[in-house]
Every structure is written in structure tokens, then in C-alpha cells.
Amino acid sequence: MAKKTESFTAYMDKTLGADAELNAAFQRELARLKLANQITTARQKRGLSQRALADRIGTKQPTVARMERADYTGYTVTTLAKIAAATGAMLDVRIVPRRLAMAQKH
């Protein structure tokens, strides 16, 4: 008899749902990764160098480089709003119920 395989999403739902601490850590890391990627993508779509973005938001190029790394933890809503404005984007900060977020991805 063939063994039924579980989808990755179902496995993650079950695993993260069973361990609140693991879920919180996973969500933090996932949010950091997504945010770093969004900053890099927004900057590149506008054709901006890290230095040009830094000038527009009132900081230095190494700070932008750090913000584009997934391990950066110093984000503020004010800085993110500056980045959004400088890249012609919109800042959207939300807390979404996990089941709703997963359903929207499918």
C-alpha cells in the first residue's frame, strides 16, 4: 500500500501550529527575508543604487546594504515609509491571521 505524502504547506501548518515558540521564530525570520527582498526589489525597479537610495532617505550606503540583508533587525516604520516614498512604493504593514494568509497564497 502506498504511503500518503503530506504537502509541505500541510507539514508546516501542523509543525508551526503545534509549537508557538517555533512559529514565532519562523514568522520573524520569514518577515525579515521578505522585507529585505522587497527593499532590494523596489530599489532596483526604480533603477537606484544603494547610494542613491541612501541619499533619498537621509542615510549612508552601508546602512542600505545592511537593510537589504535578511539578518537586519533595525527597521522602523519611519525608515520603511521613507524607503517606500523614495522608491515610489506604498508601505503596507499588516497582521494577517495565518489561515487567511495561507489561503491567499494558493
PyMOL commands that set and color helices and strands:
alter all, ss='L'
color gray80, all
select helices_A, chain A and resi 8-18+20-45+50-57+61-67+77-86+98-105
alter helices_A, ss='H'
color red, helices_A
deselect
rebuild
show_as cartoon
